[in-house]
């Protein structure tokens, strides 16, 4: 698996009120492979969203380097291709809807790229099918649920032939059903189309589904590893102000009561097997 995203010693500073300099990212070093699914977690203000915006070149480093498939985000001539390569999905789906029909919204990106009309129609059909929204192409987006709107937003990214999805808390404003719809869609695209996924979330049960988890605090990467490694460190995560999956916390509390429960339990299914062998 070759590196698709490479961040080298990257910092990002901005001016706050009264000219005070704030360091939002502090010497970040990460590498994400092509086709990898990486979840990024951290409390508010940890730098997660700032990092996400660098991956689409919406922001550029104050120092250090951010490379997307070998392209430096600081180089102006790379911006067009980077923003086609990496598609962004944000927290509020209503902020991403630009048309009065679902199919027109999905077509918006390819139209701006100058894709021929016949090809746009094919892309829209394929993208809506990929996210399970083909039956809604003639619907008004305002009639859709939050989860359906986010799936339409993802379809818009796919129609641009982006091979990387960066999702910045895409389920934060959704109910449990909507969250499940979006996560299931992303997992299927990752599995079936080998799409690289960077998934920022406050929901630890969503992060469990990733190949790897990155934990941020005050603009720094403080933990990194597979979900079992990260979420078995219950005390450490709580010190950082983060939750852990319910199964991981329940298993931790059972161990405190001297029950012999494996330390790497992070899913409900694993907990059931451990408690009821």
C-alpha positions as CSV (number, residue, x, y, z in Angstrom):
1,X,0.0,0.0,0.0
2,X,1.7,3.2,-1.2
3,X,1.4,6.5,0.7
4,X,-1.4,8.6,-0.7
5,X,-1.4,11.4,1.9
6,X,1.9,12.5,3.5
7,X,2.1,15.2,6.1
8,X,5.6,16.2,7.2
9,X,6.2,18.4,10.2
10,X,3.2,20.5,9.3
11,X,2.2,23.5,11.4
12,X,-0.7,25.9,10.9
13,X,-1.0,29.2,12.7
14,X,-3.7,31.9,12.4
15,X,-4.4,35.3,13.9
16,X,-7.1,35.4,16.6
17,X,-8.6,38.5,18.1
18,X,-6.3,41.4,18.8
19,X,-3.6,39.9,16.6
20,X,-2.8,37.0,18.9
21,X,-1.2,34.1,17.1
22,X,-2.8,30.7,17.6
23,X,-1.1,27.4,16.6
24,X,-3.9,25.1,15.4
25,X,-1.5,22.4,14.2
26,X,1.8,21.7,15.8
27,X,4.3,19.7,13.8
28,X,2.0,17.0,12.5
29,X,3.5,13.9,10.9
30,X,1.1,11.4,9.4
31,X,1.0,9.0,6.4
32,X,-2.2,7.5,5.0
33,X,-1.9,4.7,2.4
34,X,-4.0,4.5,-0.8
35,X,-7.2,2.6,0.0
36,X,-6.8,3.0,3.8
37,X,-9.7,4.0,6.1
38,X,-8.4,6.3,8.9
39,X,-10.5,7.8,11.6
40,X,-9.4,11.0,13.4
41,X,-10.8,11.7,16.9
42,X,-10.2,14.4,19.4
43,X,-12.0,16.9,21.5
44,X,-13.3,20.3,20.2
45,X,-10.3,22.5,19.4
46,X,-7.9,19.6,18.9
47,X,-7.2,20.5,15.3
48,X,-9.1,17.8,13.5
49,X,-11.1,20.0,11.2
50,X,-8.1,22.2,10.5
51,X,-6.1,19.1,9.4
52,X,-9.0,18.0,7.2
53,X,-9.0,21.3,5.3
54,X,-5.3,20.9,4.6
55,X,-6.0,17.6,2.8
56,X,-8.2,19.3,0.3
57,X,-5.9,22.4,0.1
58,X,-8.6,24.6,1.5
59,X,-5.8,25.6,3.9
60,X,-2.1,25.5,3.3
61,X,0.7,24.9,5.9
62,X,2.3,27.8,7.7
63,X,5.3,25.5,7.7
64,X,6.1,21.9,6.8
65,X,4.5,20.1,4.0
66,X,1.3,18.4,2.9
67,X,1.5,16.0,-0.1
68,X,-1.6,14.5,-1.8
69,X,-0.6,11.7,-4.1
70,X,2.8,13.4,-4.4
71,X,1.3,16.9,-5.1
72,X,2.4,19.7,-2.7
73,X,-0.7,21.7,-1.5
74,X,1.4,24.9,-1.4
75,X,2.0,24.7,-5.2
76,X,-0.8,26.8,-6.9
77,X,-0.6,24.7,-10.1
78,X,-1.6,21.6,-8.1
79,X,-4.8,23.0,-6.5
80,X,-7.2,22.0,-9.3
81,X,-6.1,18.4,-9.4
82,X,-5.9,18.1,-5.6
83,X,-9.4,19.2,-5.2
84,X,-10.6,16.7,-7.8
85,X,-8.6,14.0,-6.1
86,X,-9.8,14.7,-2.6
87,X,-13.5,15.3,-2.1
88,X,-14.8,16.9,1.1
89,X,-18.1,16.2,3.0
90,X,-18.9,18.5,5.9
91,X,-20.9,18.4,9.0
92,X,-24.1,20.1,7.9
93,X,-25.6,18.6,4.7
94,X,-27.8,21.6,4.1
95,X,-24.7,23.7,3.5
96,X,-23.6,21.4,0.6
97,X,-26.9,21.4,-1.3
98,X,-26.8,23.8,-4.3
99,X,-29.6,22.6,-6.6
100,X,-33.4,22.0,-6.5
101,X,-33.2,18.4,-7.6
102,X,-31.0,15.6,-6.4
103,X,-29.6,14.7,-9.8
104,X,-28.8,18.3,-10.5
105,X,-26.9,18.6,-7.2
106,X,-24.8,15.5,-8.0
107,X,-24.1,16.9,-11.5
108,X,-22.9,20.3,-10.2
109,X,-19.3,19.2,-9.7
110,X,-18.7,17.5,-13.0
111,X,-20.4,20.4,-14.8
112,X,-17.9,22.8,-13.3
113,X,-15.1,20.5,-14.4
114,X,-16.3,20.8,-18.0
115,X,-17.3,17.1,-18.3
116,X,-19.5,16.4,-21.5
117,X,-23.2,16.1,-20.8
118,X,-23.5,12.4,-21.7
119,X,-20.7,11.6,-19.4
120,X,-22.2,13.7,-16.6
121,X,-25.5,11.7,-16.9
122,X,-23.6,8.4,-16.7
123,X,-21.6,9.7,-13.7
124,X,-24.7,10.9,-11.8
125,X,-26.5,7.5,-12.4
126,X,-23.4,5.6,-11.2
127,X,-22.8,7.8,-8.2
128,X,-26.5,7.7,-7.0
129,X,-26.5,4.0,-7.4
130,X,-23.2,3.7,-5.3
131,X,-24.8,5.5,-2.4
132,X,-28.2,3.8,-2.7
133,X,-30.1,7.0,-3.8
134,X,-30.9,6.2,-7.4
135,X,-34.7,6.2,-6.6
136,X,-34.5,9.8,-5.4
137,X,-32.8,11.5,-8.4
138,X,-35.9,13.5,-9.2
139,X,-36.6,14.5,-5.5
140,X,-36.0,17.9,-4.0
141,X,-33.1,17.7,-1.5
142,X,-35.2,19.6,1.0
143,X,-37.6,16.6,1.2
144,X,-34.8,14.2,2.2
145,X,-33.7,13.1,5.7
146,X,-30.3,14.3,7.0
147,X,-28.7,10.9,6.3
148,X,-30.0,10.9,2.7
149,X,-28.7,14.4,2.2
150,X,-25.2,13.3,3.3
151,X,-25.4,10.4,0.9
152,X,-26.2,12.8,-1.9
153,X,-23.2,14.9,-0.9
154,X,-21.0,11.8,-1.1
155,X,-22.5,11.0,-4.5
156,X,-21.5,14.5,-5.6
157,X,-17.9,13.7,-4.7
158,X,-18.0,10.4,-6.5
159,X,-19.4,12.0,-9.6
160,X,-16.2,14.1,-9.8
161,X,-14.2,10.8,-9.8
162,X,-12.5,11.7,-6.5
163,X,-10.6,8.7,-5.2
164,X,-10.3,10.0,-1.6
165,X,-13.1,11.0,0.7
166,X,-12.5,13.4,3.7
167,X,-15.5,13.5,5.9
168,X,-15.5,16.1,8.7
169,X,-18.0,14.9,11.3
170,X,-20.5,14.0,8.7
171,X,-22.9,12.4,11.2
172,X,-22.8,15.0,13.9
173,X,-26.2,16.5,13.1
174,X,-27.9,13.2,12.3
175,X,-30.1,10.8,14.3
176,X,-28.9,7.2,14.8
177,X,-30.5,5.9,11.7
178,X,-28.9,8.7,9.6
179,X,-25.5,8.0,11.2
180,X,-25.8,4.3,10.3
181,X,-26.8,5.1,6.7
182,X,-23.8,7.4,6.2
183,X,-21.3,5.1,7.8
184,X,-22.6,2.0,6.0
185,X,-22.3,3.9,2.7
186,X,-18.7,5.0,3.4
187,X,-17.7,1.5,4.5
188,X,-19.2,-0.1,1.3
189,X,-17.4,2.4,-0.9
190,X,-14.1,1.8,0.9
191,X,-14.5,-2.0,0.6
192,X,-15.9,-2.2,-3.0
193,X,-14.1,0.7,-4.7
194,X,-10.9,0.9,-2.6
195,X,-11.6,4.6,-1.9
196,X,-9.2,6.2,0.6
197,X,-11.2,7.5,3.6
198,X,-10.3,10.1,6.2
199,X,-13.2,10.1,8.7
200,X,-13.4,12.7,11.5
201,X,-15.9,11.8,14.2
202,X,-17.0,12.3,17.8
203,X,-18.7,8.9,17.8
204,X,-16.3,6.2,18.9
205,X,-18.4,3.4,17.6
206,X,-17.8,4.8,14.1
207,X,-14.1,5.1,14.7
208,X,-14.0,1.4,15.6
209,X,-14.8,0.6,11.9
210,X,-11.6,2.2,10.7
211,X,-8.3,0.5,9.7
212,X,-6.4,2.9,11.9
213,X,-7.3,5.6,14.4
214,X,-5.4,8.9,15.0
215,X,-6.0,10.8,18.2
216,X,-5.4,14.6,18.4
217,X,-5.0,17.0,21.3
218,X,-4.1,20.7,21.1
219,X,-3.0,20.5,17.5
220,X,-0.8,17.4,18.0
221,X,-1.1,13.7,17.2
222,X,-0.9,12.0,20.6
223,X,-1.9,8.5,19.8
224,X,-2.0,6.4,16.6
225,X,-2.8,2.7,16.0
226,X,-5.4,0.1,15.1
227,X,-8.8,0.5,16.9
228,X,-8.1,-2.3,19.3
229,X,-4.8,-0.7,20.4
230,X,-6.4,2.7,20.8
231,X,-9.7,1.9,22.5
232,X,-8.3,-0.6,24.9
233,X,-6.5,2.4,26.6
234,X,-9.7,3.5,28.4
235,X,-8.0,5.6,31.1
236,X,-5.7,7.4,28.6
237,X,-8.6,8.3,26.3
238,X,-10.7,9.6,29.3
239,X,-7.8,11.7,30.4
240,X,-7.9,13.3,26.9
241,X,-11.6,14.1,27.4
242,X,-12.8,11.4,25.0
243,X,-15.4,8.7,25.3
244,X,-14.7,5.0,24.4
245,X,-17.0,2.5,22.8
246,X,-19.6,1.2,25.2
247,X,-18.3,-2.3,24.9
248,X,-14.7,-1.2,25.7
249,X,-15.8,0.7,28.8
250,X,-18.1,-2.1,30.0
251,X,-15.3,-4.6,29.6
252,X,-12.9,-2.3,31.5
253,X,-15.4,-2.0,34.4
254,X,-15.8,-5.8,34.5
255,X,-12.0,-6.2,34.7
256,X,-12.0,-3.7,37.6
257,X,-14.3,-6.2,39.3
258,X,-11.7,-8.8,38.8
259,X,-13.5,-10.6,36.0
260,X,-11.2,-12.2,33.5
261,X,-12.1,-10.2,30.4
262,X,-9.7,-9.7,27.5
263,X,-8.2,-6.2,27.3
264,X,-8.8,-5.7,23.6
265,X,-12.6,-5.9,23.5
266,X,-14.1,-2.9,21.6
267,X,-17.3,-4.2,20.0
268,X,-20.6,-5.5,21.4
269,X,-20.1,-8.9,19.7
270,X,-16.7,-9.4,21.3
271,X,-18.1,-8.5,24.7
272,X,-21.0,-11.0,24.3
273,X,-18.5,-13.8,23.5
274,X,-16.3,-12.9,26.4
275,X,-19.1,-12.7,29.0
276,X,-21.2,-15.6,27.6
277,X,-18.6,-18.1,26.2
